[in-house]
């Protein structure tokens, strides 16, 4: 299967936001802070007020995290990511090419593929993935076939 697409800044930001939100260490830390705020508020106010304040602070912390991430991504040089990509699912490997590189990732080295709202991510390392925006696929069926094909190749490796 052959796919051509361009990764834009908002694709890159969405991937990183979802990746951070699903990070158990970061999420656990923010939940711990919210829990401590809840415990502090419950001693002085009702449990409902404590819960609302803790949830509000939790949301503020995620908003701050998103803003810092957005600024960080803007300040980085990302030419190799924010460009046109060619991705091919081959029998022996996942092939990826841009104007900056050509790479083959043999199937035993591909960790997983995930389908999220707005993108598909093919992880080649714990924190490194190829981001394929949803608009790269002509239909939901094509996207599903793509994900299934990669999962099949990973299982067979």
N, C-alpha and C positions, 0 to 999 in steps of 0.2 A: 504494500500500500504506500502511496506517495502523496505527501501533503506539503503545500507551500503556504506560508503565512508570514505575517509581520507581527512581532511583539512590540507593543507600544508601552509607554510609561504606565498607563492605568492597568494594563495587563500585569505588568511587573509588580505594581503596588498591590493589586488584588491578591496575587499569589502570595506575596510576603505577608500581607495582613492575615490571610487564612492560615498560612503556615505558623505565624506567631500565635494566633488565637487557638490553634490546635496543639500548641506546645504545652505539655502538662506542667513543666517546671514554672514557666512564666504565669500560666493561668493559676496554678496552685499558689504562687506567691501573691498574686493579686487577690485571690479569694481569701488567703490568710489575713491580709491587711483589712479586707472588708469585714471578715469575721471579728478581728480585734476591735474594729470600729463599732460593730454591732454590739459586742460585749460591753464596751465602754458606754454606749448610748443606752442600753437596757438598764444599766445601773442608775441612770438619771431620768430616763423617760420610759415610755411603754415599749413593748416588743415591736409593735407595728412601726412606730417612729424610728426605732433602732434599725429595723429592716429596711425601711425606705432610705434612711441616711446611708446605710452601708451599701445598698444597691446604687445609689446616686454616686457615691465615691468610687465604687467599682467601675461604673460607666465613665466617670471623669478620667480614671487611670487608663482605661482602654482608649479613650479619645486622645489623651496625651501621648500614649504609646503610638497610636496611628499617626499623629502629627509629627512626632520625632522620626518615625520610619519614613514618612513622605519626604521630609526634609533631607534625611540621610540618602535616600535613593536619588533625589534631585542632584545632590552634591557629588555623587559618585560618577565616575566615567563608566558607562555601560554600553559602549559601542557594540560589543560582541553579543549583547543580549537584545538591545533595542534596535533590531534590524530585521531584514527579510531572512526567513529560514526555509530550508528544505529538509523534510524529515521523511525517511523511508524505513519501512519495516521490512527487513530482509531476512532470509532464512538463518543466516549466521549471526546477524548483528542489527542493532539500530544504527542507522546512518543519519548524520546530521551535517548540514553544510550551510555556511553563511558566506558573506564576502570576506570574512576574517579567518575562517577555519573550515576544515572538513574533519569529521570524527566518526569513528566506529566504536560502538559500545557493545561488546559481545554479550549475549543474553545471560550468561552466568553472573555478569557484573551489574546487571540492571536489577535494582532492588524491588521496585514496585511501580505500579501505575495507579493513579487515583483520578476519579472524575469528580470535580467540584463545580458548583454553580459558576459559570463564566470561563472555565478552563479545564484542561486535562493536564496533569503533571506526571512526567515520567522520571522517577528518581533514579539517578545513577550514583548517588551517595546520600548519606543521611540528610544533609542539608543542601543538596545540589540537584536540581531537576530541570528538565526541558519543559517549558511552559508552552502549551498549545491552546491559544484562545478558542473559545467555542465557535467563533465566527469562521474558523479555518475549515469547519465541516459544513457540507452542503445540507445535512439533515441530522436529526437526532439518531437515526438509524446508522448513518455513516460513523458518527461519533461512537456509538455503542460497538459497532464492528471493529473500529480502531482499538478501543480499550480491550475488547475481548481477544483480539489478535495478539496484542502485546502480552496480556495475561497468559495466554496459551504458550507463547514463546518462552516466557519466564518460567512457567511450570515445566516445560520440556527440557529446559537447560540443566 
